[in-house]
Amino acid sequence: MDGLGAVSLVGGITCLLLALQWGGQTSPWRSVKIIGLLTGSAALSALLGFLQGKLGEHATIPLRILRQRSILMGCIFIALLDLTAYTVSGVRPWHAFTRLMCTNVITTEAPVRTPTITPQTIIETGSTRLGSLAPSDELVLAALHMLYSVAVTRTLILALATAAAALPFAVCMEWKNAARKLTAEGEGEEANQDSDCAVEKAPDGIELVRTESKPKVHISAQS
C-alpha cells in the first residue's frame, strides 16, 4: 500500500488549490503564504512522481497506466476542457485565473484609458459600481466600461485557446473497431469447438461425431 504516495497526492493538490484560492484575493501573490503553498505543492508533486516510479505496481498510480496512449491523452484532454469550462463559468478556485487576467489588464490599460483613476481603485470598486467613480463624466465612465470589456474578452480568448489545445489530444486517442474484435473472438471460439470434436466408428458403418455441446450422428452406407 502506497500511503506516502496518497498523502503526497492529496497534500500537493490541497496546497495548489489553496494558493489559487487565496492568491490575489486574501493575500498578494508575492506573499510568503502563497509562495510557500506553491513551493509545497511542487515539492509534494516531485515526491509523488519519485514514489510512483520507485514502487512500480504497488504505487498509487502505476506509471504503466500512463503509458497507455488513450489514458494519457484522455487525462490531458479532460484537464484542458475543465479549465475551459471553469474559466468561463468562474468556478473557484479556477476563478483565480480569471481574476488574475482581469487584474493584469486593468493594471496595464488603466493608466492609458483612465489616467485620473488608479488601477487599484478600479479593482477595489468592481465592475458593478463603476458609476461611482465617474458620476458626472460620461467619457471616463465609458472608458471604464471598455476597460472591463477588454478584460473579459481576453479571458474568453484564454478559454477558447484551451479548448482548441484540447482537440489534438482527443484525436490522438486510440481508435479501435470493437465489432471486428468481437467477430474475431467469435471465430476463434468456433475453431476451438471444431478442434474438440471426436469421431468414433461404430458397427455397421455408423460414425459418431461427439462434441462438447451435442453429439451428432452421421450414417454412411455400407459398401
N, CA and C atoms as a LAMMPS dump frame, in Angstrom:
ITEM: TIMESTEP
0
ITEM: NUMBER OF ATOMS
669
ITEM: BOX BOUNDS ff ff ff
-5.0000000000000000e+02 5.0000000000000000e+02
-5.0000000000000000e+02 5.0000000000000000e+02
-5.0000000000000000e+02 5.0000000000000000e+02
ITEM: ATOMS id mol type element x y z
1 1 1 N 0.841 -1.198 0
2 1 2 C 0 0 0
3 1 3 C 0.877 1.25 0
4 2 1 N 0.54 2.194 -0.854
5 2 2 C 1.347 3.401 -1.019
6 2 3 C 0.74 4.544 -0.2
7 3 1 N 0.917 4.474 1.115
8 3 2 C 0.35 5.507 1.979
9 3 3 C 1.02 6.858 1.785
10 4 1 N 2.344 6.858 1.654
11 4 2 C 3.069 8.114 1.465
12 4 3 C 2.718 8.761 0.132
13 5 1 N 2.513 7.939 -0.892
14 5 2 C 2.112 8.484 -2.186
15 5 3 C 0.739 9.131 -2.127
16 6 1 N -0.195 8.499 -1.405
17 6 2 C -1.538 9.075 -1.277
18 6 3 C -1.492 10.403 -0.528
19 7 1 N -0.682 10.457 0.527
20 7 2 C -0.546 11.712 1.283
21 7 3 C 0.078 12.8 0.407
22 8 1 N 1.08 12.437 -0.385
23 8 2 C 1.718 13.413 -1.274
24 8 3 C 0.742 13.932 -2.315
25 9 1 N -0.08 13.042 -2.861
26 9 2 C -1.06 13.444 -3.87
27 9 3 C -2.082 14.414 -3.304
28 10 1 N -2.668 14.053 -2.176
29 10 2 C -3.682 14.924 -1.557
30 10 3 C -3.065 16.235 -1.088
31 11 1 N -1.884 16.165 -0.484
32 11 2 C -1.232 17.373 0.005
33 11 3 C -0.847 18.324 -1.109
34 12 1 N -0.32 17.784 -2.219
35 12 2 C 0.059 18.644 -3.342
36 12 3 C -1.133 19.355 -3.954
37 13 1 N -2.227 18.617 -4.131
38 13 2 C -3.435 19.232 -4.7
39 13 3 C -4.011 20.273 -3.749
40 14 1 N -4.017 19.973 -2.446
41 14 2 C -4.555 20.916 -1.456
42 14 3 C -3.757 22.216 -1.433
43 15 1 N -2.439 22.122 -1.454
44 15 2 C -1.603 23.328 -1.457
45 15 3 C -1.849 24.165 -2.71
46 16 1 N -1.987 23.504 -3.861
47 16 2 C -2.223 24.234 -5.102
48 16 3 C -3.576 24.94 -5.079
49 17 1 N -4.61 24.244 -4.619
50 17 2 C -5.946 24.846 -4.582
51 17 3 C -6.014 26.018 -3.611
52 18 1 N -5.34 25.887 -2.471
53 18 2 C -5.329 26.997 -1.509
54 18 3 C -4.59 28.207 -2.074
55 19 1 N -3.499 27.96 -2.785
56 19 2 C -2.756 29.068 -3.39
57 19 3 C -3.604 29.786 -4.435
58 20 1 N -4.335 29.028 -5.244
59 20 2 C -5.192 29.642 -6.257
60 20 3 C -6.391 30.347 -5.631
61 21 1 N -6.854 29.825 -4.496
62 21 2 C -8 30.426 -3.823
63 21 3 C -7.635 31.739 -3.132
64 22 1 N -6.476 31.775 -2.49
65 22 2 C -6.094 32.957 -1.712
66 22 3 C -5.274 33.968 -2.508
67 23 1 N -4.57 33.495 -3.548
68 23 2 C -3.693 34.395 -4.289
69 23 3 C -4.437 35.517 -4.985
70 24 1 N -4.034 36.735 -4.711
71 24 2 C -4.655 37.896 -5.333
72 24 3 C -5.965 38.31 -4.715
73 25 1 N -6.446 37.563 -3.711
74 25 2 C -7.729 37.909 -3.078
75 25 3 C -7.537 38.225 -1.598
76 26 1 N -7.195 37.201 -0.805
77 26 2 C -6.937 37.468 0.608
78 26 3 C -5.464 37.752 0.886
79 27 1 N -4.604 37.304 -0.017
80 27 2 C -3.164 37.522 0.143
81 27 3 C -2.541 37.844 -1.209
82 28 1 N -1.544 38.717 -1.251
83 28 2 C -0.861 39.014 -2.521
84 28 3 C -0.141 37.777 -3.045
85 29 1 N 0.031 37.729 -4.368
86 29 2 C 0.704 36.59 -4.977
87 29 3 C 2.161 36.477 -4.524
88 30 1 N 2.753 37.597 -4.166
89 30 2 C 4.154 37.582 -3.735
90 30 3 C 4.307 37.394 -2.237
91 31 1 N 3.23 37.14 -1.53
92 31 2 C 3.317 36.969 -0.083
93 31 3 C 3.979 35.628 0.262
94 32 1 N 4.491 35.562 1.483
95 32 2 C 5.16 34.34 1.94
96 32 3 C 4.193 33.157 1.949
97 33 1 N 2.933 33.41 2.293
98 33 2 C 1.947 32.337 2.359
99 33 3 C 1.73 31.692 0.994
100 34 1 N 1.527 32.498 -0.03
101 34 2 C 1.239 31.966 -1.367
102 34 3 C 2.468 31.289 -1.956
103 35 1 N 3.618 31.93 -1.803
104 35 2 C 4.855 31.322 -2.317
105 35 3 C 5.131 29.992 -1.609
106 36 1 N 4.883 29.94 -0.3
107 36 2 C 5.07 28.7 0.446
108 36 3 C 4.137 27.591 -0.02
109 37 1 N 2.875 27.944 -0.299
110 37 2 C 1.914 26.949 -0.781
111 37 3 C 2.315 26.411 -2.152
112 38 1 N 2.725 27.3 -3.044
113 38 2 C 3.145 26.859 -4.376
114 38 3 C 4.401 26.001 -4.31
115 39 1 N 5.338 26.4 -3.443
116 39 2 C 6.556 25.605 -3.283
117 39 3 C 6.246 24.233 -2.698
118 40 1 N 5.37 24.206 -1.708
119 40 2 C 4.978 22.926 -1.114
120 40 3 C 4.275 22.025 -2.106
121 41 1 N 3.424 22.614 -2.951
122 41 2 C 2.737 21.823 -3.978
123 41 3 C 3.733 21.218 -4.963
124 42 1 N 4.721 22.009 -5.385
125 42 2 C 5.73 21.5 -6.315
126 42 3 C 6.57 20.402 -5.676
127 43 1 N 6.952 20.597 -4.407
128 43 2 C 7.776 19.593 -3.721
129 43 3 C 7.019 18.279 -3.527
130 44 1 N 5.756 18.366 -3.137
131 44 2 C 4.964 17.154 -2.939
132 44 3 C 4.695 16.448 -4.265
133 45 1 N 4.512 17.221 -5.336
134 45 2 C 4.313 16.615 -6.658
135 45 3 C 5.57 15.874 -7.114
136 46 1 N 6.737 16.475 -6.846
137 46 2 C 8 15.802 -7.194
138 46 3 C 8.175 14.521 -6.38
139 47 1 N 7.83 14.572 -5.102
140 47 2 C 7.908 13.384 -4.258
141 47 3 C 6.958 12.297 -4.749
142 48 1 N 5.762 12.704 -5.178
143 48 2 C 4.8 11.742 -5.702
144 48 3 C 5.338 11.057 -6.954
145 49 1 N 5.913 11.834 -7.866
146 49 2 C 6.476 11.247 -9.072
147 49 3 C 7.602 10.267 -8.778
148 50 1 N 8.446 10.612 -7.812
149 50 2 C 9.552 9.726 -7.431
150 50 3 C 9.027 8.42 -6.854
151 51 1 N 8.025 8.517 -5.992
152 51 2 C 7.477 7.317 -5.361
153 51 3 C 6.787 6.416 -6.373
154 52 1 N 6.062 7.021 -7.32
155 52 2 C 5.349 6.209 -8.314
156 52 3 C 6.333 5.438 -9.19
157 53 1 N 7.456 6.072 -9.534
158 53 2 C 8.456 5.378 -10.326
159 53 3 C 9.196 4.299 -9.552
160 54 1 N 9.356 4.481 -8.256
161 54 2 C 10.115 3.531 -7.446
162 54 3 C 9.276 2.325 -7.042
163 55 1 N 8 2.552 -6.723
164 55 2 C 7.167 1.462 -6.203
165 55 3 C 6.579 0.574 -7.294
166 56 1 N 6.554 1.044 -8.522
167 56 2 C 6.063 0.219 -9.628
168 56 3 C 4.596 -0.13 -9.493
169 57 1 N 4.295 -1.452 -9.484
170 57 2 C 2.907 -1.906 -9.435
171 57 3 C 2.246 -1.629 -8.093
172 58 1 N 3.012 -1.367 -7.059
173 58 2 C 2.451 -1.086 -5.734
174 58 3 C 2.198 0.412 -5.512
175 59 1 N 2.412 1.214 -6.527
176 59 2 C 2.228 2.659 -6.393
177 59 3 C 0.749 3.019 -6.452
178 60 1 N 0.434 4.237 -5.993
179 60 2 C -0.944 4.721 -6.08
180 60 3 C -1.393 4.839 -7.526
181 61 1 N -0.525 5.347 -8.384
182 61 2 C -0.804 5.466 -9.813
183 61 3 C 0.352 4.794 -10.554
184 62 1 N 0.248 3.512 -10.88
185 62 2 C 1.335 2.846 -11.614
186 62 3 C 1.609 3.555 -12.939
187 63 1 N 2.886 3.769 -13.222
188 63 2 C 3.244 4.523 -14.425
189 63 3 C 2.868 3.798 -15.707
190 64 1 N 2.693 2.475 -15.638
191 64 2 C 2.313 1.75 -16.851
192 64 3 C 0.935 2.184 -17.349
193 65 1 N 0.105 2.686 -16.425
194 65 2 C -1.217 3.158 -16.838
195 65 3 C -1.085 4.377 -17.734
196 66 1 N -0.176 5.274 -17.368
197 66 2 C 0.012 6.485 -18.165
198 66 3 C 0.73 6.197 -19.48
199 67 1 N 1.357 5.017 -19.588
200 67 2 C 1.987 4.664 -20.859
201 67 3 C 0.957 4.252 -21.906
202 68 1 N -0.271 4.002 -21.48
203 68 2 C -1.343 3.701 -22.426
204 68 3 C -1.812 5.017 -23.063
205 69 1 N -1.74 5.069 -24.357
206 69 2 C -1.959 6.327 -25.062
207 69 3 C -3.347 6.908 -24.791
208 70 1 N -4.366 6.073 -24.794
209 70 2 C -5.724 6.58 -24.616
210 70 3 C -5.916 7.207 -23.244
211 71 1 N -5.322 6.594 -22.215
212 71 2 C -5.472 7.127 -20.86
213 71 3 C -4.731 8.448 -20.717
214 72 1 N -3.494 8.513 -21.204
215 72 2 C -2.717 9.742 -21.086
216 72 3 C -3.364 10.877 -21.871
217 73 1 N -3.747 10.61 -23.124
218 73 2 C -4.379 11.65 -23.939
219 73 3 C -5.722 12.069 -23.349
220 74 1 N -6.464 11.1 -22.803
221 74 2 C -7.759 11.42 -22.204
222 74 3 C -7.629 12.301 -20.98
223 75 1 N -6.616 12.042 -20.153
224 75 2 C -6.401 12.87 -18.954
225 75 3 C -6.071 14.311 -19.329
226 76 1 N -5.192 14.478 -20.313
227 76 2 C -4.828 15.833 -20.738
228 76 3 C -6.026 16.541 -21.354
229 77 1 N -6.801 15.819 -22.157
230 77 2 C -7.985 16.395 -22.793
231 77 3 C -8.995 16.879 -21.748
232 78 1 N -9.27 16.05 -20.751
233 78 2 C -10.242 16.421 -19.718
234 78 3 C -9.743 17.609 -18.902
235 79 1 N -8.44 17.643 -18.59
236 79 2 C -7.889 18.753 -17.811
237 79 3 C -8.045 20.08 -18.56
238 80 1 N -7.721 20.092 -19.844
239 80 2 C -7.842 21.326 -20.629
240 80 3 C -9.299 21.732 -20.81
241 81 1 N -10.167 20.739 -21.002
242 81 2 C -11.58 21.053 -21.188
243 81 3 C -12.197 21.593 -19.905
244 82 1 N -11.797 21.021 -18.756
245 82 2 C -12.287 21.536 -17.475
246 82 3 C -11.787 22.957 -17.232
247 83 1 N -10.542 23.224 -17.601
248 83 2 C -10.007 24.576 -17.452
249 83 3 C -10.809 25.571 -18.286
250 84 1 N -11.229 25.145 -19.473
251 84 2 C -12.06 25.999 -20.316
252 84 3 C -13.395 26.305 -19.643
253 85 1 N -14.05 25.259 -19.137
254 85 2 C -15.357 25.439 -18.507
255 85 3 C -15.274 26.298 -17.255
256 86 1 N -14.259 26.053 -16.42
257 86 2 C -14.129 26.796 -15.176
258 86 3 C -13.734 28.25 -15.426
259 87 1 N -12.946 28.497 -16.475
260 87 2 C -12.566 29.872 -16.788
261 87 3 C -13.774 30.693 -17.2
262 88 1 N -14.655 30.082 -17.995
263 88 2 C -15.84 30.798 -18.466
264 88 3 C -16.858 30.98 -17.35
265 89 1 N -17.066 29.905 -16.565
266 89 2 C -18.098 29.965 -15.527
267 89 3 C -17.64 30.676 -14.266
268 90 1 N -16.316 30.81 -14.102
269 90 2 C -15.814 31.496 -12.909
270 90 3 C -15.877 30.656 -11.658
271 91 1 N -15.912 29.316 -11.801
272 91 2 C -15.956 28.438 -10.643
273 91 3 C -14.624 28.487 -9.908
274 92 1 N -14.656 28.639 -8.63
275 92 2 C -13.433 28.637 -7.847
276 92 3 C -12.92 27.223 -7.718
277 93 1 N -11.57 27.03 -7.579
278 93 2 C -10.532 28.04 -7.478
279 93 3 C -9.995 28.52 -8.829
280 94 1 N -10.51 27.952 -9.93
281 94 2 C -10.018 28.418 -11.234
282 94 3 C -10.427 29.852 -11.498
283 95 1 N -11.345 30.364 -10.689
284 95 2 C -11.716 31.776 -10.795
285 95 3 C -10.501 32.67 -10.568
286 96 1 N -9.481 32.129 -9.875
287 96 2 C -8.265 32.919 -9.648
288 96 3 C -7.582 33.279 -10.959
289 97 1 N -7.628 32.371 -11.944
290 97 2 C -7.033 32.677 -13.245
291 97 3 C -7.761 33.834 -13.909
292 98 1 N -9.093 33.784 -13.856
293 98 2 C -9.89 34.856 -14.453
294 98 3 C -9.62 36.184 -13.764
295 99 1 N -9.588 36.158 -12.447
296 99 2 C -9.329 37.384 -11.691
297 99 3 C -7.928 37.922 -11.985
298 100 1 N -6.966 37.008 -12.093
299 100 2 C -5.596 37.438 -12.36
300 100 3 C -5.483 38.11 -13.719
301 101 1 N -6.148 37.551 -14.718
302 101 2 C -6.101 38.157 -16.05
303 101 3 C -6.763 39.53 -16.054
304 102 1 N -7.921 39.635 -15.411
305 102 2 C -8.609 40.93 -15.348
306 102 3 C -7.758 41.967 -14.62
307 103 1 N -7.111 41.525 -13.541
308 103 2 C -6.264 42.452 -12.79
309 103 3 C -5.098 42.944 -13.633
310 104 1 N -4.492 42.032 -14.398
311 104 2 C -3.366 42.429 -15.237
312 104 3 C -3.791 43.408 -16.319
313 105 1 N -4.961 43.165 -16.911
314 105 2 C -5.453 44.076 -17.953
315 105 3 C -5.723 45.461 -17.378
316 106 1 N -6.362 45.492 -16.222
317 106 2 C -6.683 46.788 -15.606
318 106 3 C -5.404 47.522 -15.208
319 107 1 N -4.437 46.783 -14.688
320 107 2 C -3.189 47.415 -14.26
321 107 3 C -2.429 48.034 -15.429
322 108 1 N -2.458 47.355 -16.572
323 108 2 C -1.699 47.858 -17.732
324 108 3 C -2.481 48.868 -18.568
325 109 1 N -3.797 48.731 -18.64
326 109 2 C -4.604 49.579 -19.52
327 109 3 C -5.169 50.818 -18.826
328 110 1 N -5.365 50.747 -17.516
329 110 2 C -5.99 51.874 -16.818
330 110 3 C -5.184 53.168 -16.908
331 111 1 N -3.854 53.145 -16.759
332 111 2 C -3.11 54.414 -16.869
333 111 3 C -3.265 55.087 -18.233
334 112 1 N -3.585 54.289 -19.265
335 112 2 C -3.751 54.867 -20.608
336 112 3 C -5.181 55.335 -20.827
337 113 1 N -6.155 54.53 -20.417
338 113 2 C -7.553 54.838 -20.689
339 113 3 C -8.149 55.795 -19.651
340 114 1 N -7.798 55.615 -18.391
341 114 2 C -8.337 56.459 -17.319
342 114 3 C -7.194 56.929 -16.427
343 115 1 N -6.403 57.887 -16.871
344 115 2 C -5.232 58.317 -16.092
345 115 3 C -5.579 58.988 -14.77
346 116 1 N -6.815 59.458 -14.641
347 116 2 C -7.184 60.144 -13.401
348 116 3 C -7.6 59.183 -12.293
349 117 1 N -7.772 57.92 -12.619
350 117 2 C -8.201 56.914 -11.627
351 117 3 C -7.152 55.803 -11.58
352 118 1 N -6.712 55.477 -10.381
353 118 2 C -5.67 54.462 -10.242
354 118 3 C -6.229 53.052 -10.484
355 119 1 N -5.413 52.133 -10.966
356 119 2 C -5.876 50.754 -11.184
357 119 3 C -6.378 50.085 -9.911
358 120 1 N -5.72 50.351 -8.777
359 120 2 C -6.152 49.737 -7.529
360 120 3 C -7.551 50.181 -7.143
361 121 1 N -7.872 51.44 -7.399
362 121 2 C -9.218 51.941 -7.098
363 121 3 C -10.262 51.255 -7.972
364 122 1 N -9.936 51.037 -9.244
365 122 2 C -10.87 50.375 -10.156
366 122 3 C -11.099 48.927 -9.732
367 123 1 N -10.037 48.255 -9.338
368 123 2 C -10.153 46.857 -8.924
369 123 3 C -10.98 46.733 -7.655
370 124 1 N -10.73 47.589 -6.684
371 124 2 C -11.467 47.529 -5.425
372 124 3 C -12.931 47.912 -5.601
373 125 1 N -13.225 48.779 -6.558
374 125 2 C -14.616 49.198 -6.787
375 125 3 C -15.435 48.089 -7.427
376 126 1 N -14.836 47.382 -8.373
377 126 2 C -15.557 46.298 -9.031
378 126 3 C -16.337 46.777 -10.245
379 127 1 N -16.76 45.817 -11.066
380 127 2 C -17.432 46.161 -12.319
381 127 3 C -18.852 46.659 -12.133
382 128 1 N -19.488 46.338 -11.019
383 128 2 C -20.891 46.73 -10.824
384 128 3 C -21.059 48.129 -10.235
385 129 1 N -19.945 48.755 -9.787
386 129 2 C -20.055 50.086 -9.159
387 129 3 C -19.153 51.104 -9.835
388 130 1 N -18.939 50.912 -11.128
389 130 2 C -18.069 51.84 -11.851
390 130 3 C -18.658 53.242 -11.924
391 131 1 N -19.978 53.333 -11.868
392 131 2 C -20.621 54.651 -11.931
393 131 3 C -20.233 55.56 -10.79
394 132 1 N -19.849 54.977 -9.654
395 132 2 C -19.47 55.805 -8.503
396 132 3 C -18.113 56.47 -8.702
397 133 1 N -17.309 55.97 -9.639
398 133 2 C -16.001 56.568 -9.894
399 133 3 C -16.082 57.772 -10.811
400 134 1 N -17.102 57.823 -11.629
401 134 2 C -17.261 58.959 -12.557
402 134 3 C -18.742 59.282 -12.688
403 135 1 N -19.341 59.832 -11.646
404 135 2 C -20.788 60.089 -11.677
405 135 3 C -21.209 61.144 -12.689
406 136 1 N -20.315 62.069 -13.045
407 136 2 C -20.705 63.165 -13.946
408 136 3 C -19.884 63.207 -15.228
409 137 1 N -18.97 62.281 -15.401
410 137 2 C -18.121 62.277 -16.588
411 137 3 C -18.419 61.017 -17.398
412 138 1 N -19.213 61.187 -18.457
413 138 2 C -19.614 60.04 -19.254
414 138 3 C -18.447 59.443 -20.035
415 139 1 N -17.485 60.266 -20.42
416 139 2 C -16.34 59.748 -21.165
417 139 3 C -15.49 58.821 -20.3
418 140 1 N -15.255 59.224 -19.068
419 140 2 C -14.476 58.386 -18.157
420 140 3 C -15.234 57.096 -17.851
421 141 1 N -16.559 57.21 -17.664
422 141 2 C -17.361 56.026 -17.381
423 141 3 C -17.332 55.05 -18.561
424 142 1 N -17.404 55.593 -19.773
425 142 2 C -17.318 54.737 -20.966
426 142 3 C -15.952 54.063 -21.064
427 143 1 N -14.904 54.792 -20.691
428 143 2 C -13.564 54.208 -20.711
429 143 3 C -13.439 53.094 -19.674
430 144 1 N -14.076 53.258 -18.527
431 144 2 C -14.054 52.218 -17.505
432 144 3 C -14.782 50.961 -17.975
433 145 1 N -15.932 51.17 -18.612
434 145 2 C -16.679 50.03 -19.147
435 145 3 C -15.875 49.314 -20.234
436 146 1 N -15.213 50.096 -21.067
437 146 2 C -14.387 49.495 -22.116
438 146 3 C -13.216 48.715 -21.51
439 147 1 N -12.696 49.207 -20.402
440 147 2 C -11.587 48.54 -19.736
441 147 3 C -11.991 47.148 -19.265
442 148 1 N -13.141 47.048 -18.629
443 148 2 C -13.619 45.746 -18.179
444 148 3 C -14.02 44.865 -19.357
445 149 1 N -14.509 45.473 -20.421
446 149 2 C -14.855 44.701 -21.616
447 149 3 C -13.614 44.034 -22.218
448 150 1 N -12.529 44.761 -22.261
449 150 2 C -11.276 44.195 -22.769
450 150 3 C -10.81 43.052 -21.868
451 151 1 N -10.943 43.219 -20.558
452 151 2 C -10.519 42.175 -19.623
453 151 3 C -11.334 40.895 -19.819
454 152 1 N -12.645 41.037 -19.969
455 152 2 C -13.499 39.868 -20.177
456 152 3 C -13.203 39.214 -21.519
457 153 1 N -12.964 40.031 -22.551
458 153 2 C -12.66 39.484 -23.876
459 153 3 C -11.394 38.646 -23.854
460 154 1 N -10.375 39.11 -23.176
461 154 2 C -9.124 38.348 -23.105
462 154 3 C -9.299 37.065 -22.298
463 155 1 N -10.174 37.1 -21.304
464 155 2 C -10.458 35.88 -20.547
465 155 3 C -11.139 34.846 -21.427
466 156 1 N -12.079 35.275 -22.251
467 156 2 C -12.754 34.359 -23.171
468 156 3 C -11.793 33.826 -24.232
469 157 1 N -10.846 34.649 -24.638
470 157 2 C -9.826 34.174 -25.588
471 157 3 C -9.001 33.053 -24.958
472 158 1 N -8.688 33.193 -23.675
473 158 2 C -7.974 32.135 -22.968
474 158 3 C -8.784 30.844 -22.969
475 159 1 N -10.1 30.963 -22.696
476 159 2 C -10.949 29.773 -22.697
477 159 3 C -10.992 29.126 -24.078
478 160 1 N -11.078 29.948 -25.114
479 160 2 C -11.078 29.414 -26.48
480 160 3 C -9.756 28.735 -26.812
481 161 1 N -8.661 29.309 -26.346
482 161 2 C -7.34 28.726 -26.617
483 161 3 C -7.186 27.366 -25.936
484 162 1 N -7.644 27.23 -24.702
485 162 2 C -7.54 25.943 -24.007
486 162 3 C -8.438 24.892 -24.654
487 163 1 N -9.615 25.313 -25.133
488 163 2 C -10.497 24.365 -25.832
489 163 3 C -9.852 23.88 -27.132
490 164 1 N -9.23 24.803 -27.861
491 164 2 C -8.549 24.418 -29.104
492 164 3 C -7.352 23.516 -28.817
493 165 1 N -6.645 23.779 -27.718
494 165 2 C -5.498 22.953 -27.359
495 165 3 C -5.918 21.546 -26.952
496 166 1 N -7.139 21.384 -26.463
497 166 2 C -7.61 20.06 -26.044
498 166 3 C -7.972 19.17 -27.23
499 167 1 N -8.313 19.76 -28.357
500 167 2 C -8.766 18.98 -29.51
501 167 3 C -7.724 17.982 -30.016
502 168 1 N -6.458 18.343 -30.199
503 168 2 C -5.479 17.358 -30.69
504 168 3 C -5.34 16.143 -29.786
505 169 1 N -5.48 16.319 -28.48
506 169 2 C -5.356 15.19 -27.565
507 169 3 C -6.536 14.237 -27.702
508 170 1 N -7.709 14.776 -28.051
509 170 2 C -8.859 13.9 -28.307
510 170 3 C -8.635 13.082 -29.573
511 171 1 N -8.052 13.697 -30.6
512 171 2 C -7.798 12.994 -31.86
513 171 3 C -6.717 11.93 -31.682
514 172 1 N -5.768 12.184 -30.776
515 172 2 C -4.646 11.26 -30.591
516 172 3 C -5.014 10.019 -29.785
517 173 1 N -6.23 9.944 -29.271
518 173 2 C -6.636 8.736 -28.548
519 173 3 C -6.767 7.573 -29.519
520 174 1 N -6.6 6.348 -28.983
521 174 2 C -6.635 5.159 -29.83
522 174 3 C -8.029 4.945 -30.405
523 175 1 N -8.051 4.528 -31.668
524 175 2 C -9.305 4.219 -32.356
525 175 3 C -9.314 2.723 -32.638
526 176 1 N -10.268 2.022 -32.048
527 176 2 C -10.343 0.581 -32.227
528 176 3 C -11.744 0.191 -32.696
529 177 1 N -11.788 -0.851 -33.56
530 177 2 C -13.046 -1.356 -34.083
531 177 3 C -13.521 -2.471 -33.169
532 178 1 N -14.499 -2.173 -32.311
533 178 2 C -14.987 -3.168 -31.358
534 178 3 C -15.715 -4.307 -32.069
535 179 1 N -16.449 -4.008 -33.166
536 179 2 C -17.181 -5.042 -33.887
537 179 3 C -16.221 -6.059 -34.497
538 180 1 N -15.108 -5.601 -35.046
539 180 2 C -14.133 -6.508 -35.634
540 180 3 C -13.517 -7.398 -34.573
541 181 1 N -13.267 -6.854 -33.409
542 181 2 C -12.679 -7.642 -32.331
543 181 3 C -13.631 -8.727 -31.871
544 182 1 N -14.937 -8.387 -31.749
545 182 2 C -15.917 -9.383 -31.335
546 182 3 C -16.05 -10.489 -32.371
547 183 1 N -16.006 -10.123 -33.657
548 183 2 C -16.085 -11.126 -34.723
549 183 3 C -14.9 -12.076 -34.674
550 184 1 N -13.713 -11.534 -34.458
551 184 2 C -12.52 -12.373 -34.37
552 184 3 C -12.595 -13.317 -33.181
553 185 1 N -13.107 -12.841 -32.054
554 185 2 C -13.234 -13.695 -30.881
555 185 3 C -14.238 -14.809 -31.129
556 186 1 N -15.353 -14.47 -31.834
557 186 2 C -16.349 -15.494 -32.15
558 186 3 C -15.8 -16.567 -33.062
559 187 1 N -15.023 -16.183 -34.082
560 187 2 C -14.41 -17.159 -34.979
561 187 3 C -13.409 -18.041 -34.239
562 188 1 N -12.706 -17.47 -33.287
563 188 2 C -11.769 -18.255 -32.506
564 188 3 C -12.461 -19.294 -31.645
565 189 1 N -13.608 -18.953 -31.073
566 189 2 C -14.35 -19.908 -30.271
567 189 3 C -14.884 -21.047 -31.127
568 190 1 N -15.366 -20.721 -32.333
569 190 2 C -15.849 -21.77 -33.223
570 190 3 C -14.732 -22.72 -33.622
571 191 1 N -13.55 -22.19 -33.866
572 191 2 C -12.418 -23.036 -34.216
573 191 3 C -12.047 -23.967 -33.069
574 192 1 N -12.131 -23.472 -31.852
575 192 2 C -11.826 -24.316 -30.701
576 192 3 C -12.843 -25.432 -30.534
577 193 1 N -14.115 -25.114 -30.805
578 193 2 C -15.148 -26.13 -30.714
579 193 3 C -14.949 -27.208 -31.765
580 194 1 N -14.553 -26.803 -32.987
581 194 2 C -14.315 -27.79 -34.045
582 194 3 C -13.154 -28.705 -33.702
583 195 1 N -12.143 -28.167 -33.069
584 195 2 C -10.981 -28.992 -32.731
585 195 3 C -11.265 -29.964 -31.611
586 196 1 N -12.318 -29.728 -30.831
587 196 2 C -12.673 -30.62 -29.731
588 196 3 C -13.54 -31.79 -30.182
589 197 1 N -13.906 -31.821 -31.462
590 197 2 C -14.759 -32.888 -31.964
591 197 3 C -13.98 -34.21 -31.988
592 198 1 N -14.673 -35.304 -31.721
593 198 2 C -14.063 -36.633 -31.762
594 198 3 C -14.924 -37.54 -32.632
595 199 1 N -14.308 -38.269 -33.526
596 199 2 C -15.018 -39.164 -34.445
597 199 3 C -14.765 -40.601 -34.017
598 200 1 N -15.822 -41.314 -33.818
599 200 2 C -15.718 -42.707 -33.429
600 200 3 C -16.501 -43.551 -34.431
601 201 1 N -16 -44.734 -34.743
602 201 2 C -16.66 -45.651 -35.656
603 201 3 C -17.408 -46.705 -34.853
604 202 1 N -18.627 -46.881 -35.22
605 202 2 C -19.467 -47.879 -34.577
606 202 3 C -19.728 -49.017 -35.564
607 203 1 N -20.277 -50.096 -35.114
608 203 2 C -20.596 -51.208 -36.034
609 203 3 C -21.564 -50.756 -37.127
610 204 1 N -21.583 -51.518 -38.205
611 204 2 C -22.487 -51.288 -39.347
612 204 3 C -22.206 -49.966 -40.035
613 205 1 N -20.975 -49.485 -39.992
614 205 2 C -20.606 -48.278 -40.738
615 205 3 C -21.165 -46.992 -40.203
616 206 1 N -21.556 -46.916 -38.929
617 206 2 C -22.108 -45.699 -38.335
618 206 3 C -20.967 -44.919 -37.679
619 207 1 N -20.835 -43.653 -38.022
620 207 2 C -19.805 -42.793 -37.438
621 207 3 C -20.456 -41.834 -36.448
622 208 1 N -19.943 -41.796 -35.238
623 208 2 C -20.44 -40.882 -34.21
624 208 3 C -19.451 -39.729 -34.065
625 209 1 N -19.955 -38.518 -34.212
626 209 2 C -19.124 -37.328 -34.042
627 209 3 C -19.545 -36.653 -32.751
628 210 1 N -18.697 -36.717 -31.768
629 210 2 C -19.037 -36.148 -30.462
630 210 3 C -18.353 -34.793 -30.288
631 211 1 N -19.082 -33.823 -29.805
632 211 2 C -18.556 -32.503 -29.446
633 211 3 C -18.897 -32.232 -27.997
634 212 1 N -18.417 -31.098 -27.503
635 212 2 C -18.712 -30.749 -26.111
636 212 3 C -20.173 -30.385 -25.909
637 213 1 N -20.788 -29.821 -26.95
638 213 2 C -22.15 -29.33 -26.787
639 213 3 C -23.191 -30.408 -27.029
640 214 1 N -23.115 -31.108 -28.189
641 214 2 C -24.173 -32.036 -28.54
642 214 3 C -23.633 -33.052 -29.532
643 215 1 N -23.84 -34.319 -29.327
644 215 2 C -23.334 -35.315 -30.277
645 215 3 C -24.114 -35.279 -31.575
646 216 1 N -23.417 -35.478 -32.676
647 216 2 C -24.036 -35.536 -33.992
648 216 3 C -23.79 -36.917 -34.586
649 217 1 N -24.785 -37.499 -35.225
650 217 2 C -24.7 -38.84 -35.798
651 217 3 C -24.744 -38.734 -37.307
652 218 1 N -23.728 -39.292 -37.976
653 218 2 C -23.679 -39.34 -39.428
654 218 3 C -23.712 -40.807 -39.839
655 219 1 N -24.652 -41.22 -40.652
656 219 2 C -24.796 -42.59 -41.098
657 219 3 C -24.318 -42.682 -42.532
658 220 1 N -23.347 -43.572 -42.775
659 220 2 C -22.812 -43.753 -44.121
660 220 3 C -23.227 -45.119 -44.622
661 221 1 N -23.496 -45.256 -45.886
662 221 2 C -23.943 -46.515 -46.467
663 221 3 C -22.796 -47.498 -46.525
664 222 1 N -23.077 -48.808 -46.279
665 222 2 C -22.059 -49.829 -46.351
666 222 3 C -21.69 -50.099 -47.79
667 223 1 N -20.433 -50.388 -48.014
668 223 2 C -20.006 -50.692 -49.363
669 223 3 C -20.303 -52.174 -49.666
